């Protein structure tokens, strides 16, 4: 289970790495994480010990949920940062 609690974050490398390693993520719903994980992600939390504990307990107790969300995270990060997508963006910058 990857955890990143921050009031303000750009595009967080830690969350990207968690996703690439098939981990579910507990994090705040700031712009960078919203871009990476999506608006409908289940594990956004406030910086409250009780809320964080509740989110972690769900993952700790449910191995299948951890695997399911981890797999979705890996697929999402692979789609967002594929080599093909990178090359297309680079070509757009260079040739337009």
N, C-alpha and C positions, 0 to 999 in steps of 0.2 A: 504494500500500500504506500503510494507516494503522497507526501503531505507538503504543501507550500502555503503558508499563511503570510499574507502581505497586504498592506493597505493599497499599494500602488505598484504595479509591475508592468514592464514592457512586454515583450514576447519571452516568457520565462523558459530558459534553457532547461531548468530542472524538470518542469512539467513535460517538455518535449522528450526528455530522456526517459521519464517515467512511462510515457505513452509508448515509446519505442521498445521498452522492455516489458510490455503487456501488463502494466500495473494499473489498477484503479487509482484515481487521484482524488484527494480531499483538498480543496483549495477555495479561495475567495473568488467571487464572480466579478473580477475586474477585466478590463478590456482585453488584455493579452490572453488570459485563460478562456474568456468567452470565444475569442477567435480560434483558439486551439481545440477546445472541447465542445463547443457549440452551446447554443442557448438552452437546449433541453437537458443538459447534463445534470445528473441526479445528485452530485456530490459537492455542490457549492455550499459554503458555510460562511457565517460571520466569524470574527475573531473572538469567539466566546468559548470558554473551556467546555461548557455543557454541550453546545452544538457540535464542536469538533469531536468530543467523546462519543456523542450519539452516532455521528457519521462513521467513525472508526469502528464502533461496536457492530454496526450493520455488516461491514466488510469482514471483520474478524470472525463473525458467527456464520457467514454464508460463503463458503468456498466457491460454489458454483457462480454466485453473483460476482465475486472477485474475478474469476476466469472470464466470464461473459463480458464484463465491462473492460477488463484488460485487453481482451481480443479486439473489441470495438475501438479502443484507444489506439492500439497498434495499427489497425486498418486506417483509421482516420489520419494519423500522422504520416503514414506511408503515402496516402493520397495527396495530402497537402504539400508534402515535400519530396515528391518523386523526382527522379532525374529528368523525366520527360517534362514535367511542369517547370522545373528550374530552367531547362534549356529554352522552353517557349518564352518564359519571362525574360531571359537574357537576350534572346533574339528580338523581342519587342523593344527592349531598351536600346539595342545596338542599331536596329534597322528602321526604327520609326521616329 
